[in-house]
Amino acid sequence: MCDEANGTGCCGHVGDPGGPHARGGRAASEPCGCGGHLPRHFVLPATMTLLSREPSHGYSLFHKLVEMGLLEEGAGPAPVYRVLNRLEAEGLAVHEHVAEGQGPARKVYRLTEAGEQALRNWSERLARTRRLLDWFESGLGDARG
């Protein structure tokens, strides 16, 4: 489905220079930057899901997301801290400083009630998406036959 020579990204959209489907300076042989790598879009809801299960600090969340395959270990935890800052700015999470053993206190994050509701809303949207994907896959069965 990727056809960068014609400006089509992995998601099938036609990209515009500098737009969301632009290569961002990568060589033509590298994968396009169209967002076709779906898991990176799940960092936010996965972080929220982990926080709904138990309060946690950013570095611990980073390691869990790496284990889940949503982040690459070599990339570092910066995406997690961006998500946590966003969640706090939107009132979906709060943090408190907690002393854990030796060393300085860490910021431990937890979802607010608004965050829990946002996570429920996300889950409902995913359920609708799952039904759409099931419908899509059922139609492909005939085409692949």
Secondary structure, DSSP 8 states (H G I E B T S, - for coil): --BGGGTB-TTS-B--TTSTTS-TT--TTS---SS--GGGGGHHHHHHHHHHHS-B-HHHHHHHHHHHTSS-GGG-SHHHHHHHHHHHHTTSEEEEEE--SSSS-EEEEEE-HHHHHHHHHHHHHHHHHHHHHHHHHHHHHHHH-
